[in-house]
């Protein structure tokens, strides 16, 4: 039987000067792909073997979001990103350690998230965060020729894909690797006849998360119900 417990307060990694609490699911060995698929529909996420959702008494800023992939349409900048990077070679693998991946991860954290804590991640922290899983997970490599440009970790769920984490070569100017990764995941779901790409949590006040609202139609979990977010941008056309 699954059990749920609430953590002690800790510093919020999304909103400075706030504290956070999480509701954690245990025991880990009972959480398989089918059960996790139901948990993610209820707003849970995973970090390695750790399955959780925000459980803050005085803040409900963290909202789970997912893309309705069968209804998805691109905007102009997404079409440019798709055209720019669609020549990359993509390969799927079981979760595994590769020193080139870890080196790219370290460079990415240094360039994009300096001072955020993850830029100091040790090899052990990296492996526990991204290479441990109790569900059906894949490591996706994106290469230009022999050059490793991006790595995405995804979970394969009964109703879609969960985008766990993506890191890329942040030194390449004018690239749109992050956007392309999500577009690729959406295309995979469309080909497989799956319904959603789960993008984790969205916080309106956190500018680093605003990119998630660019993938429409976007559904948000509010009071236990998935609700369609109204479009705020202009006309779209299909991929």
DATAPE-V968032 format. One record per backbone hydrogen bond with DSSP energy under -0.5 kcal/mol. CO is the residue of the C=O (numbers start at 1). NH is the residue of the N-H. E is the energy in kcal/mol with one decimal. If there is no record, write none. Layout:
# DATAPE-V968032
co	nh	e
CO	NH	E
CO	NH	E
This chain:
# DATAPE-V968032
co	nh	e
3	26	-2.8
5	24	-3.3
10	20	-3.1
14	16	-0.5
15	18	-1.4
18	12	-2.8
20	10	-2.2
21	55	-3.1
22	7	-2.7
22	24	-0.6
23	53	-1.3
24	5	-2.0
25	51	-0.5
26	3	-4.1
27	30	-1.3
28	31	-1.8
30	32	-1.0
32	36	-2.9
33	37	-2.2
34	38	-1.2
35	39	-2.2
36	40	-2.9
37	41	-1.0
38	42	-0.7
39	42	-0.8
39	44	-2.2
40	43	-1.3
45	52	-2.7
47	50	-2.0
49	51	-0.6
50	47	-2.8
51	25	-2.4
52	45	-3.0
53	23	-3.0
55	57	-0.5
56	59	-0.8
61	63	-0.6
63	202	-2.9
64	221	-2.4
65	199	-2.0
66	219	-3.2
67	69	-1.2
67	197	-1.3
68	71	-0.6
68	72	-0.6
73	216	-0.5
74	237	-1.6
75	79	-2.0
76	80	-1.9
77	81	-2.2
78	82	-2.4
79	83	-2.2
80	84	-2.5
81	85	-1.8
82	86	-1.4
85	88	-2.1
89	143	-2.5
91	141	-2.8
93	139	-3.0
98	101	-0.7
98	102	-2.0
99	103	-2.2
100	104	-2.1
101	105	-2.7
102	106	-2.5
103	107	-2.2
104	108	-2.7
105	109	-2.5
106	110	-2.1
107	111	-2.5
108	112	-3.1
109	113	-2.0
113	116	-2.2
117	120	-1.6
118	121	-1.6
122	126	-2.5
123	127	-2.4
124	128	-2.4
125	129	-2.2
126	130	-2.5
126	131	-0.5
127	131	-1.8
129	48	-1.0
135	137	-1.1
136	156	-3.4
138	140	-0.5
138	154	-2.3
139	93	-2.5
139	141	-0.5
140	152	-2.3
141	91	-1.9
142	149	-2.5
142	150	-1.7
143	89	-2.8
143	145	-0.6
144	147	-2.2
146	148	-0.5
147	144	-2.4
147	149	-0.6
149	169	-2.6
150	142	-2.5
151	167	-2.4
152	140	-3.3
152	154	-0.5
153	164	-1.8
153	165	-1.4
154	138	-2.6
155	157	-0.7
155	162	-2.5
157	160	-0.7
159	195	-1.4
159	196	-1.8
160	157	-2.9
161	163	-0.6
161	198	-3.0
162	155	-2.2
162	164	-1.0
165	153	-3.0
167	151	-2.7
168	170	-1.1
169	172	-1.1
171	173	-0.6
172	175	-1.0
176	180	-2.4
177	181	-2.5
178	182	-1.6
179	183	-2.3
180	184	-2.7
181	185	-2.0
182	186	-2.5
183	187	-2.5
184	188	-2.2
185	189	-2.2
186	190	-2.4
187	191	-2.3
188	192	-1.9
189	193	-0.9
189	194	-2.5
190	193	-0.6
195	69	-1.9
195	70	-0.6
196	161	-2.1
197	67	-2.6
197	199	-0.5
198	163	-2.8
200	65	-2.3
202	63	-2.1
203	206	-1.4
205	207	-0.8
206	209	-1.7
207	210	-1.2
209	212	-1.6
210	213	-1.3
211	214	-1.5
212	215	-1.3
214	216	-0.9
216	73	-1.6
217	68	-2.3
218	229	-3.3
219	66	-2.1
220	222	-0.8
220	227	-3.0
222	225	-1.7
225	222	-2.9
225	227	-0.6
227	220	-3.1
237	74	-1.5
